[in-house]
């Protein structure tokens, strides 16, 4: 097949039908097959419905130049990890397949036939439908029900009847499967779901025989494995409705992402298969999600909502915190029982000892300032330049403890004392001292 034809095939496959599936392994009927598989395209199509995935396995056989197709004619087998959907209209099952797997200790759980089509390379760009192969491809889905490790996951054994078109390089065979459970939800926190919506993961692979139900079948038939040819082979996933698609991660990073050249609003993720790795598993995994309507604006709307609520609720929260703080300060007192330092003072409250040191007729103005401080109200009599007065005002709030728990006590009320001391001077000496105290009761110290 020329490079131009291979390029045409690839372009039509990328934009053509659905998209890839899971792991698979081609087996020949006879040991040591002399032919190879190539090219091979495994593709699965993903839509926002996220339902069962239609998987198309397309391939052709590469026959050695020294051999003819008639010499190598034989049925092929495809070992597929996972169950496929049974279509009753496709035809009756092949009982020999169920007997074959049951003879090896497995349990057959489903039987049927799958559509098998032949696509002409020079007709793929036209409106001509593919040619169905009569009888399709019979299959059996099986698992191991017993054993020390319990129930296994299912696998499917598919027989692909020989047709001369397999060896014709102008044709591609198309085995079509409908697979459920290929798209799995990804576990995420509610914050991730709120910002980016629900995420899903789809994985397709080639030559992955590590499952407990797959490996015995591979190990028994490892001499019948059909290898990949030099022709380009790929795993492909077509994501429809790309305008509402968000791809979060692609593994491996070397995978290719691009928009489809033939399908509208379709993004293609692909991985070239490396034939040098033998049966080393090659996996293409995509983490993605679809969004709708306002969900596309969620990363902008949610921070904006928090900003608006923060500015609107900020004053209310501040007022509430202050009110709670004042209430706690009014009702709870921390300090040693019997301590007299639990009160709160404002202004100037002169003690009795300070007042005893002031003697009328002897104490001077400067001595009063030194004893009582400069924070006083000064009054001057207009009729006499030798008379003036200093007024000291202060407030003391004392808690009345109700119940005490060590250094912590509840407060039933607060006693408030308003102190006022007026000291009159004549010729800069004290003439008279008057002290007045008014007492009241408050529920909170910050009122009154």
Secondary structure as UniProt FT lines:
FT   HELIX           3..15
FT   STRAND          24..28
FT   STRAND          36..46
FT   TURN            48..49
FT   STRAND          53..62
FT   TURN            65..66
FT   TURN            69..72
FT   STRAND          76..81
FT   HELIX           88..90
FT   HELIX           95..102
FT   TURN            103..105
FT   STRAND          107..114
FT   STRAND          116..120
FT   HELIX           121..123
FT   TURN            124..125
FT   STRAND          131..132
FT   TURN            134..135
FT   STRAND          137..143
FT   TURN            148..149
FT   STRAND          155..160
FT   HELIX           164..167
FT   TURN            169..170
FT   STRAND          171..179
FT   STRAND          183..185
FT   HELIX           190..196
FT   STRAND          200..206
FT   HELIX           212..220
FT   HELIX           222..224
FT   STRAND          234..239
FT   HELIX           242..244
FT   STRAND          245..251
FT   TURN            253..254
FT   STRAND          256..259
FT   TURN            264..265
FT   STRAND          267..272
FT   HELIX           275..277
FT   TURN            278..279
FT   STRAND          282..290
FT   HELIX           293..297
FT   HELIX           298..331
FT   STRAND          332..334
FT   TURN            337..338
FT   TURN            341..342
FT   STRAND          344..347
FT   HELIX           352..356
FT   TURN            360..362
FT   HELIX           365..372
FT   STRAND          377..380
FT   TURN            382..383
FT   TURN            385..386
FT   STRAND          387..405
FT   TURN            406..407
FT   STRAND          408..426
FT   TURN            427..428
FT   STRAND          429..442
FT   TURN            445..446
//
